[in-house]
Amino acid sequence: MPIKILSVDDEPDLELLLKQHFRKKIRARQYEILFASSGLEALEKLYSDKTIDIVLTDINMPGIDGLELLEKINVMNRPSLKTLVVSAYSDMENIRTAMNRGAFDFITKPIDLDDLELTIEKTIRQTEISKKSISDRKQLMEIQQELDLARKLQFSLLPDKYPPFPGVSDVDIFGAMKPALNVGGDLFDYFFIDDNHLGFFIGDISGKGVPAALFMAMSRSIIRSNAMRGLNPGKCMEESNRQILDAGKDSMFITLFYGILNIKNGNLAYCSAGHELPYLVPTCGGVTRLTSTGNAALGAMENVNYNTAEIPLNRGETIFMYTDGLIEALNDDEDAYGRENLERALENNIDQPVKNITEIVFSDVDQFTGGTAQFDDITLVALRYNKR
């Protein structure tokens, strides 16, 4: 598109001079020059044509002069629109006033058309910079809006009530996520499959941003749907892996730990699909990690056989689950929080309620990192078996 220049002058000779001097650029559609003989006419053109790039205006005109025109241009909120003022060299006071009111540059009379051309070219470069800045800012705002929507989607799918199952005393469970600056794909969920079996999972999507959040939503729906069929953890993961691969979402995958707790006898069946192994926290101390089931992440490869492991939970024992954002959190020295710090925090707080344990671990990692920017979501879920 040509650069649009609006010339505002009550002397008709200037229109002829500009058309003659810039005839080649006008024919080549590099410039399009519009003309107004008064400030009022200029305002009408500016309000009707939002694509005007440069205003070249005389300061001294009857009616609305160049200084008043500048004031009215300022309230239009068009930052890429640049104004050049024209006046006699002896009228330096008005020129200074015009510059203070936002004029980009000035030309003195009699107009040197070669100097005017150089000034216009300089102004065009600045206009292009302003347009690029406005475009970049608009894109950033759109990206931020998308990220905000993705973040809302992510949180809308997470359990947000505690206690989650009022009236159920045999088990207590609490989960929470501390998001990083970028939208990630951490997820967790817990639900009763039937009166005696509590299903629960925690997972971490590969990637960041809106695609990860959308993949998280899809994966959660698939996993929960299969879990509600009553499949054992290994079979549930096999079916979920097949369905996630069929969806074919940009080669993303999800690490997941899925368990089913029989709240009547404490039997815990679980499958770990490439996820960080949870900790078993006994009432007498000595935290240990659960045994791996040796399975790949969901969506990573076809025809994977997923195994199910089983352990008994005794009254008061806790299963503590987390995503790798916890142990990989860095301090200013780029030291990772690691499992040693996590194990110490769990050992020191065995008797705390599950909600308190997660809050204590969040506080501990915050103290360790000392305000260092968090680059990954941190998600924690703690489950305690309370059967008497």
Contacts in CASP RR format, 6 or more apart in sequence:
PFRMAT RR
TARGET T0000
AUTHOR 0000-0000-0000
METHOD contacts of the structure
MODEL  1
MPIKILSVDDEPDLELLLKQHFRKKIRARQYEILFASSGLEALEKLYSDK
TIDIVLTDINMPGIDGLELLEKINVMNRPSLKTLVVSAYSDMENIRTAMN
RGAFDFITKPIDLDDLELTIEKTIRQTEISKKSISDRKQLMEIQQELDLA
RKLQFSLLPDKYPPFPGVSDVDIFGAMKPALNVGGDLFDYFFIDDNHLGF
FIGDISGKGVPAALFMAMSRSIIRSNAMRGLNPGKCMEESNRQILDAGKD
SMFITLFYGILNIKNGNLAYCSAGHELPYLVPTCGGVTRLTSTGNAALGA
MENVNYNTAEIPLNRGETIFMYTDGLIEALNDDEDAYGRENLERALENNI
DQPVKNITEIVFSDVDQFTGGTAQFDDITLVALRYNKR
1 51 0 8 1.000
2 29 0 8 1.000
2 30 0 8 1.000
2 31 0 8 1.000
2 32 0 8 1.000
3 30 0 8 1.000
3 31 0 8 1.000
3 32 0 8 1.000
3 53 0 8 1.000
3 54 0 8 1.000
3 124 0 8 1.000
3 127 0 8 1.000
4 32 0 8 1.000
4 33 0 8 1.000
4 34 0 8 1.000
4 49 0 8 1.000
4 51 0 8 1.000
4 52 0 8 1.000
4 53 0 8 1.000
4 54 0 8 1.000
5 31 0 8 1.000
5 32 0 8 1.000
5 33 0 8 1.000
5 34 0 8 1.000
5 52 0 8 1.000
5 53 0 8 1.000
5 54 0 8 1.000
5 55 0 8 1.000
5 56 0 8 1.000
5 120 0 8 1.000
6 33 0 8 1.000
6 34 0 8 1.000
6 35 0 8 1.000
6 36 0 8 1.000
6 42 0 8 1.000
6 45 0 8 1.000
6 46 0 8 1.000
6 52 0 8 1.000
6 54 0 8 1.000
6 55 0 8 1.000
6 56 0 8 1.000
7 14 0 8 1.000
7 15 0 8 1.000
7 18 0 8 1.000
7 33 0 8 1.000
7 34 0 8 1.000
7 35 0 8 1.000
7 36 0 8 1.000
7 56 0 8 1.000
7 57 0 8 1.000
8 35 0 8 1.000
8 36 0 8 1.000
8 37 0 8 1.000
8 38 0 8 1.000
8 39 0 8 1.000
8 41 0 8 1.000
8 42 0 8 1.000
8 55 0 8 1.000
8 56 0 8 1.000
8 57 0 8 1.000
8 58 0 8 1.000
8 61 0 8 1.000
8 66 0 8 1.000
8 69 0 8 1.000
9 15 0 8 1.000
9 35 0 8 1.000
9 37 0 8 1.000
9 56 0 8 1.000
9 57 0 8 1.000
9 58 0 8 1.000
9 61 0 8 1.000
9 86 0 8 1.000
10 37 0 8 1.000
10 38 0 8 1.000
10 58 0 8 1.000
10 61 0 8 1.000
10 62 0 8 1.000
11 58 0 8 1.000
12 37 0 8 1.000
14 111 0 8 1.000
15 35 0 8 1.000
17 111 0 8 1.000
17 113 0 8 1.000
18 33 0 8 1.000
18 113 0 8 1.000
19 26 0 8 1.000
19 33 0 8 1.000
21 113 0 8 1.000
21 116 0 8 1.000
21 117 0 8 1.000
22 31 0 8 1.000
22 33 0 8 1.000
22 117 0 8 1.000
25 31 0 8 1.000
26 32 0 8 1.000
26 33 0 8 1.000
34 45 0 8 1.000
34 49 0 8 1.000
34 52 0 8 1.000
36 42 0 8 1.000
36 44 0 8 1.000
36 45 0 8 1.000
38 61 0 8 1.000
38 62 0 8 1.000
38 63 0 8 1.000
38 64 0 8 1.000
39 57 0 8 1.000
39 61 0 8 1.000
39 63 0 8 1.000
39 64 0 8 1.000
39 65 0 8 1.000
39 66 0 8 1.000
39 68 0 8 1.000
39 69 0 8 1.000
40 63 0 8 1.000
40 64 0 8 1.000
42 55 0 8 1.000
42 57 0 8 1.000
42 64 0 8 1.000
42 69 0 8 1.000
43 64 0 8 1.000
43 69 0 8 1.000
43 72 0 8 1.000
45 52 0 8 1.000
46 52 0 8 1.000
46 55 0 8 1.000
46 73 0 8 1.000
46 76 0 8 1.000
46 81 0 8 1.000
47 76 0 8 1.000
50 78 0 8 1.000
52 81 0 8 1.000
53 80 0 8 1.000
53 81 0 8 1.000
53 82 0 8 1.000
53 124 0 8 1.000
53 127 0 8 1.000
54 81 0 8 1.000
54 82 0 8 1.000
54 83 0 8 1.000
54 84 0 8 1.000
54 120 0 8 1.000
54 123 0 8 1.000
54 124 0 8 1.000
54 127 0 8 1.000
55 69 0 8 1.000
55 73 0 8 1.000
55 81 0 8 1.000
55 82 0 8 1.000
55 83 0 8 1.000
55 84 0 8 1.000
56 83 0 8 1.000
56 84 0 8 1.000
56 86 0 8 1.000
56 107 0 8 1.000
56 116 0 8 1.000
56 120 0 8 1.000
57 66 0 8 1.000
57 69 0 8 1.000
57 70 0 8 1.000
57 83 0 8 1.000
57 84 0 8 1.000
57 85 0 8 1.000
57 86 0 8 1.000
58 66 0 8 1.000
58 85 0 8 1.000
58 86 0 8 1.000
58 87 0 8 1.000
59 65 0 8 1.000
59 66 0 8 1.000
59 67 0 8 1.000
59 85 0 8 1.000
59 86 0 8 1.000
59 87 0 8 1.000
59 91 0 8 1.000
59 94 0 8 1.000
59 95 0 8 1.000
59 98 0 8 1.000
60 66 0 8 1.000
60 87 0 8 1.000
60 91 0 8 1.000
60 94 0 8 1.000
64 72 0 8 1.000
66 85 0 8 1.000
66 98 0 8 1.000
67 94 0 8 1.000
67 97 0 8 1.000
67 98 0 8 1.000
67 101 0 8 1.000
69 83 0 8 1.000
70 83 0 8 1.000
70 85 0 8 1.000
70 98 0 8 1.000
70 101 0 8 1.000
70 102 0 8 1.000
70 103 0 8 1.000
71 101 0 8 1.000
73 81 0 8 1.000
73 83 0 8 1.000
74 101 0 8 1.000
74 102 0 8 1.000
79 130 0 8 1.000
79 134 0 8 1.000
80 127 0 8 1.000
80 130 0 8 1.000
80 131 0 8 1.000
80 134 0 8 1.000
81 127 0 8 1.000
82 104 0 8 1.000
82 123 0 8 1.000
82 126 0 8 1.000
82 127 0 8 1.000
82 130 0 8 1.000
83 102 0 8 1.000
83 103 0 8 1.000
83 104 0 8 1.000
84 103 0 8 1.000
84 104 0 8 1.000
84 105 0 8 1.000
84 106 0 8 1.000
84 107 0 8 1.000
84 119 0 8 1.000
84 120 0 8 1.000
84 123 0 8 1.000
85 95 0 8 1.000
85 98 0 8 1.000
85 99 0 8 1.000
85 103 0 8 1.000
85 105 0 8 1.000
85 106 0 8 1.000
85 107 0 8 1.000
86 106 0 8 1.000
86 107 0 8 1.000
86 108 0 8 1.000
86 109 0 8 1.000
86 111 0 8 1.000
87 94 0 8 1.000
87 95 0 8 1.000
87 98 0 8 1.000
87 106 0 8 1.000
87 108 0 8 1.000
87 109 0 8 1.000
88 108 0 8 1.000
88 109 0 8 1.000
89 108 0 8 1.000
89 109 0 8 1.000
95 106 0 8 1.000
95 108 0 8 1.000
98 106 0 8 1.000
99 106 0 8 1.000
104 123 0 8 1.000
104 126 0 8 1.000
105 119 0 8 1.000
105 122 0 8 1.000
105 123 0 8 1.000
107 115 0 8 1.000
107 116 0 8 1.000
107 119 0 8 1.000
146 210 0 8 1.000
147 182 0 8 1.000
147 183 0 8 1.000
147 209 0 8 1.000
147 210 0 8 1.000
149 210 0 8 1.000
150 183 0 8 1.000
150 209 0 8 1.000
150 210 0 8 1.000
150 213 0 8 1.000
150 214 0 8 1.000
151 179 0 8 1.000
151 183 0 8 1.000
151 213 0 8 1.000
153 213 0 8 1.000
153 214 0 8 1.000
153 217 0 8 1.000
154 179 0 8 1.000
154 183 0 8 1.000
154 184 0 8 1.000
154 185 0 8 1.000
154 186 0 8 1.000
154 187 0 8 1.000
154 213 0 8 1.000
154 216 0 8 1.000
154 217 0 8 1.000
155 177 0 8 1.000
157 187 0 8 1.000
157 189 0 8 1.000
157 216 0 8 1.000
157 217 0 8 1.000
157 220 0 8 1.000
158 175 0 8 1.000
158 177 0 8 1.000
158 187 0 8 1.000
158 188 0 8 1.000
158 189 0 8 1.000
159 175 0 8 1.000
159 188 0 8 1.000
159 189 0 8 1.000
159 190 0 8 1.000
162 174 0 8 1.000
162 355 0 8 1.000
163 172 0 8 1.000
164 173 0 8 1.000
164 174 0 8 1.000
164 190 0 8 1.000
165 171 0 8 1.000
165 192 0 8 1.000
168 263 0 8 1.000
169 386 0 8 1.000
170 263 0 8 1.000
170 264 0 8 1.000
170 385 0 8 1.000
170 386 0 8 1.000
170 387 0 8 1.000
171 198 0 8 1.000
171 261 0 8 1.000
171 263 0 8 1.000
171 383 0 8 1.000
171 384 0 8 1.000
171 385 0 8 1.000
171 386 0 8 1.000
171 387 0 8 1.000
172 353 0 8 1.000
172 354 0 8 1.000
172 383 0 8 1.000
172 384 0 8 1.000
172 386 0 8 1.000
173 190 0 8 1.000
173 198 0 8 1.000
173 200 0 8 1.000
173 354 0 8 1.000
173 381 0 8 1.000
173 382 0 8 1.000
173 383 0 8 1.000
173 384 0 8 1.000
174 354 0 8 1.000
174 355 0 8 1.000
174 358 0 8 1.000
174 381 0 8 1.000
174 382 0 8 1.000
175 188 0 8 1.000
175 358 0 8 1.000
175 379 0 8 1.000
175 380 0 8 1.000
175 381 0 8 1.000
175 382 0 8 1.000
176 358 0 8 1.000
176 359 0 8 1.000
176 362 0 8 1.000
176 379 0 8 1.000
176 380 0 8 1.000
177 186 0 8 1.000
177 188 0 8 1.000
177 377 0 8 1.000
177 378 0 8 1.000
177 379 0 8 1.000
177 380 0 8 1.000
178 362 0 8 1.000
178 374 0 8 1.000
178 377 0 8 1.000
178 378 0 8 1.000
178 379 0 8 1.000
179 186 0 8 1.000
179 377 0 8 1.000
180 374 0 8 1.000
180 375 0 8 1.000
180 376 0 8 1.000
180 377 0 8 1.000
180 378 0 8 1.000
181 373 0 8 1.000
181 374 0 8 1.000
181 375 0 8 1.000
182 208 0 8 1.000
182 209 0 8 1.000
182 375 0 8 1.000
183 208 0 8 1.000
183 209 0 8 1.000
183 210 0 8 1.000
183 212 0 8 1.000
183 213 0 8 1.000
184 205 0 8 1.000
184 207 0 8 1.000
184 208 0 8 1.000
184 209 0 8 1.000
184 212 0 8 1.000
184 213 0 8 1.000
184 216 0 8 1.000
184 376 0 8 1.000
184 377 0 8 1.000
185 204 0 8 1.000
185 205 0 8 1.000
185 207 0 8 1.000
185 208 0 8 1.000
185 212 0 8 1.000
185 213 0 8 1.000
185 215 0 8 1.000
185 216 0 8 1.000
185 377 0 8 1.000
186 202 0 8 1.000
186 203 0 8 1.000
186 204 0 8 1.000
186 205 0 8 1.000
186 216 0 8 1.000
186 323 0 8 1.000
186 377 0 8 1.000
186 378 0 8 1.000
186 379 0 8 1.000
187 201 0 8 1.000
187 202 0 8 1.000
187 203 0 8 1.000
187 204 0 8 1.000
187 205 0 8 1.000
187 216 0 8 1.000
187 219 0 8 1.000
187 220 0 8 1.000
187 379 0 8 1.000
188 200 0 8 1.000
188 201 0 8 1.000
188 202 0 8 1.000
188 203 0 8 1.000
188 321 0 8 1.000
188 379 0 8 1.000
188 381 0 8 1.000
189 200 0 8 1.000
189 201 0 8 1.000
189 220 0 8 1.000
189 223 0 8 1.000
189 224 0 8 1.000
190 198 0 8 1.000
190 199 0 8 1.000
190 200 0 8 1.000
190 201 0 8 1.000
190 381 0 8 1.000
190 383 0 8 1.000
191 198 0 8 1.000
191 199 0 8 1.000
191 200 0 8 1.000
191 224 0 8 1.000
191 227 0 8 1.000
191 228 0 8 1.000
192 198 0 8 1.000
192 199 0 8 1.000
193 199 0 8 1.000
193 227 0 8 1.000
193 228 0 8 1.000
193 230 0 8 1.000
193 260 0 8 1.000
194 230 0 8 1.000
196 262 0 8 1.000
196 263 0 8 1.000
196 264 0 8 1.000
197 230 0 8 1.000
197 260 0 8 1.000
197 261 0 8 1.000
197 262 0 8 1.000
197 263 0 8 1.000
198 260 0 8 1.000
198 261 0 8 1.000
198 263 0 8 1.000
199 227 0 8 1.000
199 258 0 8 1.000
199 259 0 8 1.000
199 260 0 8 1.000
199 261 0 8 1.000
200 258 0 8 1.000
200 259 0 8 1.000
200 260 0 8 1.000
200 261 0 8 1.000
200 381 0 8 1.000
200 383 0 8 1.000
201 223 0 8 1.000
201 227 0 8 1.000
201 256 0 8 1.000
201 257 0 8 1.000
201 258 0 8 1.000
201 259 0 8 1.000
202 256 0 8 1.000
202 257 0 8 1.000
202 275 0 8 1.000
202 321 0 8 1.000
202 322 0 8 1.000
202 323 0 8 1.000
202 379 0 8 1.000
202 381 0 8 1.000
203 254 0 8 1.000
203 255 0 8 1.000
203 256 0 8 1.000
203 257 0 8 1.000
203 275 0 8 1.000
203 323 0 8 1.000
203 379 0 8 1.000
204 254 0 8 1.000
204 255 0 8 1.000
204 256 0 8 1.000
204 275 0 8 1.000
204 323 0 8 1.000
204 324 0 8 1.000
204 325 0 8 1.000
204 377 0 8 1.000
204 379 0 8 1.000
205 212 0 8 1.000
205 215 0 8 1.000
205 216 0 8 1.000
205 219 0 8 1.000
205 252 0 8 1.000
205 253 0 8 1.000
205 254 0 8 1.000
206 212 0 8 1.000
206 252 0 8 1.000
206 253 0 8 1.000
206 254 0 8 1.000
206 297 0 8 1.000
207 252 0 8 1.000
211 249 0 8 1.000
211 250 0 8 1.000
211 252 0 8 1.000
212 252 0 8 1.000
214 249 0 8 1.000
215 249 0 8 1.000
215 250 0 8 1.000
215 252 0 8 1.000
215 254 0 8 1.000
216 254 0 8 1.000
218 244 0 8 1.000
218 247 0 8 1.000
218 249 0 8 1.000
219 240 0 8 1.000
219 244 0 8 1.000
219 254 0 8 1.000
219 256 0 8 1.000
219 298 0 8 1.000
222 240 0 8 1.000
222 243 0 8 1.000
222 244 0 8 1.000
222 247 0 8 1.000
223 236 0 8 1.000
223 240 0 8 1.000
223 256 0 8 1.000
223 258 0 8 1.000
223 298 0 8 1.000
226 236 0 8 1.000
226 239 0 8 1.000
226 240 0 8 1.000
226 243 0 8 1.000
227 236 0 8 1.000
227 258 0 8 1.000
227 260 0 8 1.000
229 236 0 8 1.000
230 236 0 8 1.000
231 239 0 8 1.000
232 260 0 8 1.000
232 269 0 8 1.000
232 308 0 8 1.000
233 258 0 8 1.000
233 259 0 8 1.000
233 260 0 8 1.000
233 269 0 8 1.000
233 270 0 8 1.000
233 271 0 8 1.000
233 306 0 8 1.000
233 308 0 8 1.000
234 258 0 8 1.000
234 271 0 8 1.000
234 293 0 8 1.000
234 295 0 8 1.000
234 306 0 8 1.000
234 307 0 8 1.000
234 308 0 8 1.000
235 306 0 8 1.000
235 308 0 8 1.000
236 258 0 8 1.000
236 271 0 8 1.000
237 256 0 8 1.000
237 258 0 8 1.000
237 271 0 8 1.000
237 273 0 8 1.000
237 295 0 8 1.000
237 298 0 8 1.000
237 306 0 8 1.000
238 304 0 8 1.000
238 305 0 8 1.000
238 306 0 8 1.000
240 298 0 8 1.000
241 273 0 8 1.000
241 298 0 8 1.000
241 299 0 8 1.000
241 304 0 8 1.000
241 306 0 8 1.000
242 302 0 8 1.000
244 253 0 8 1.000
244 254 0 8 1.000
244 298 0 8 1.000
244 299 0 8 1.000
245 299 0 8 1.000
245 302 0 8 1.000
252 299 0 8 1.000
253 297 0 8 1.000
253 298 0 8 1.000
253 299 0 8 1.000
253 300 0 8 1.000
254 273 0 8 1.000
254 297 0 8 1.000
254 298 0 8 1.000
254 299 0 8 1.000
255 273 0 8 1.000
255 274 0 8 1.000
255 275 0 8 1.000
255 276 0 8 1.000
255 297 0 8 1.000
255 298 0 8 1.000
256 272 0 8 1.000
256 273 0 8 1.000
256 274 0 8 1.000
256 275 0 8 1.000
256 297 0 8 1.000
256 298 0 8 1.000
257 270 0 8 1.000
257 271 0 8 1.000
257 272 0 8 1.000
257 273 0 8 1.000
257 275 0 8 1.000
257 276 0 8 1.000
257 277 0 8 1.000
257 278 0 8 1.000
257 321 0 8 1.000
258 270 0 8 1.000
258 271 0 8 1.000
258 273 0 8 1.000
259 268 0 8 1.000
259 269 0 8 1.000
259 270 0 8 1.000
259 271 0 8 1.000
260 268 0 8 1.000
260 269 0 8 1.000
260 270 0 8 1.000
261 267 0 8 1.000
261 268 0 8 1.000
261 313 0 8 1.000
261 383 0 8 1.000
261 385 0 8 1.000
262 268 0 8 1.000
263 385 0 8 1.000
263 387 0 8 1.000
264 387 0 8 1.000
265 312 0 8 1.000
265 387 0 8 1.000
266 312 0 8 1.000
266 313 0 8 1.000
266 314 0 8 1.000
266 385 0 8 1.000
266 387 0 8 1.000
267 310 0 8 1.000
267 311 0 8 1.000
267 312 0 8 1.000
267 313 0 8 1.000
268 310 0 8 1.000
268 311 0 8 1.000
268 312 0 8 1.000
268 313 0 8 1.000
268 319 0 8 1.000
269 308 0 8 1.000
269 309 0 8 1.000
269 310 0 8 1.000
270 290 0 8 1.000
270 293 0 8 1.000
270 308 0 8 1.000
270 309 0 8 1.000
270 310 0 8 1.000
270 311 0 8 1.000
271 293 0 8 1.000
271 295 0 8 1.000
271 306 0 8 1.000
271 307 0 8 1.000
271 308 0 8 1.000
271 309 0 8 1.000
272 290 0 8 1.000
272 292 0 8 1.000
272 293 0 8 1.000
272 294 0 8 1.000
272 295 0 8 1.000
273 295 0 8 1.000
273 296 0 8 1.000
273 297 0 8 1.000
273 298 0 8 1.000
273 306 0 8 1.000
274 294 0 8 1.000
274 295 0 8 1.000
274 296 0 8 1.000
274 297 0 8 1.000
275 297 0 8 1.000
275 323 0 8 1.000
276 321 0 8 1.000
276 322 0 8 1.000
276 323 0 8 1.000
276 324 0 8 1.000
276 327 0 8 1.000
277 289 0 8 1.000
277 290 0 8 1.000
277 291 0 8 1.000
277 292 0 8 1.000
278 289 0 8 1.000
278 290 0 8 1.000
278 319 0 8 1.000
278 320 0 8 1.000
278 321 0 8 1.000
278 322 0 8 1.000
279 287 0 8 1.000
279 288 0 8 1.000
279 289 0 8 1.000
279 290 0 8 1.000
279 319 0 8 1.000
279 320 0 8 1.000
279 342 0 8 1.000
279 343 0 8 1.000
279 346 0 8 1.000
280 287 0 8 1.000
280 288 0 8 1.000
280 289 0 8 1.000
280 290 0 8 1.000
280 311 0 8 1.000
280 317 0 8 1.000
280 318 0 8 1.000
280 319 0 8 1.000
281 287 0 8 1.000
281 317 0 8 1.000
281 318 0 8 1.000
281 319 0 8 1.000
281 320 0 8 1.000
281 346 0 8 1.000
281 350 0 8 1.000
282 314 0 8 1.000
282 317 0 8 1.000
282 350 0 8 1.000
283 314 0 8 1.000
283 315 0 8 1.000
283 316 0 8 1.000
283 317 0 8 1.000
283 350 0 8 1.000
285 347 0 8 1.000
285 350 0 8 1.000
286 347 0 8 1.000
287 320 0 8 1.000
287 343 0 8 1.000
287 346 0 8 1.000
287 347 0 8 1.000
290 309 0 8 1.000
290 311 0 8 1.000
290 319 0 8 1.000
291 309 0 8 1.000
291 311 0 8 1.000
293 306 0 8 1.000
293 307 0 8 1.000
293 308 0 8 1.000
293 309 0 8 1.000
294 307 0 8 1.000
295 304 0 8 1.000
295 306 0 8 1.000
295 307 0 8 1.000
296 304 0 8 1.000
313 319 0 8 1.000
313 385 0 8 1.000
314 385 0 8 1.000
315 385 0 8 1.000
315 386 0 8 1.000
315 387 0 8 1.000
315 388 0 8 1.000
316 384 0 8 1.000
316 385 0 8 1.000
316 386 0 8 1.000
317 384 0 8 1.000
317 385 0 8 1.000
318 350 0 8 1.000
318 354 0 8 1.000
318 357 0 8 1.000
318 382 0 8 1.000
318 383 0 8 1.000
318 384 0 8 1.000
318 385 0 8 1.000
319 382 0 8 1.000
319 383 0 8 1.000
319 384 0 8 1.000
320 346 0 8 1.000
320 357 0 8 1.000
320 380 0 8 1.000
320 381 0 8 1.000
320 382 0 8 1.000
321 380 0 8 1.000
321 381 0 8 1.000
321 382 0 8 1.000
321 383 0 8 1.000
322 342 0 8 1.000
322 361 0 8 1.000
322 378 0 8 1.000
322 379 0 8 1.000
322 380 0 8 1.000
322 381 0 8 1.000
323 376 0 8 1.000
323 377 0 8 1.000
323 378 0 8 1.000
323 379 0 8 1.000
324 376 0 8 1.000
325 376 0 8 1.000
325 377 0 8 1.000
325 378 0 8 1.000
325 379 0 8 1.000
326 337 0 8 1.000
326 338 0 8 1.000
326 342 0 8 1.000
326 361 0 8 1.000
326 365 0 8 1.000
326 378 0 8 1.000
326 379 0 8 1.000
326 380 0 8 1.000
327 336 0 8 1.000
327 337 0 8 1.000
327 338 0 8 1.000
327 339 0 8 1.000
327 342 0 8 1.000
328 336 0 8 1.000
328 337 0 8 1.000
328 338 0 8 1.000
328 376 0 8 1.000
329 336 0 8 1.000
329 337 0 8 1.000
329 365 0 8 1.000
329 368 0 8 1.000
329 369 0 8 1.000
329 372 0 8 1.000
329 374 0 8 1.000
329 376 0 8 1.000
329 378 0 8 1.000
330 336 0 8 1.000
330 337 0 8 1.000
330 369 0 8 1.000
330 372 0 8 1.000
330 375 0 8 1.000
331 337 0 8 1.000
331 368 0 8 1.000
331 369 0 8 1.000
331 370 0 8 1.000
331 372 0 8 1.000
332 370 0 8 1.000
332 372 0 8 1.000
337 365 0 8 1.000
337 368 0 8 1.000
337 369 0 8 1.000
341 364 0 8 1.000
341 365 0 8 1.000
341 368 0 8 1.000
342 361 0 8 1.000
345 360 0 8 1.000
345 361 0 8 1.000
345 364 0 8 1.000
346 357 0 8 1.000
346 361 0 8 1.000
349 356 0 8 1.000
349 357 0 8 1.000
349 360 0 8 1.000
352 360 0 8 1.000
353 384 0 8 1.000
354 382 0 8 1.000
354 383 0 8 1.000
354 384 0 8 1.000
355 382 0 8 1.000
357 382 0 8 1.000
358 380 0 8 1.000
358 381 0 8 1.000
358 382 0 8 1.000
361 380 0 8 1.000
362 378 0 8 1.000
362 380 0 8 1.000
365 378 0 8 1.000
END
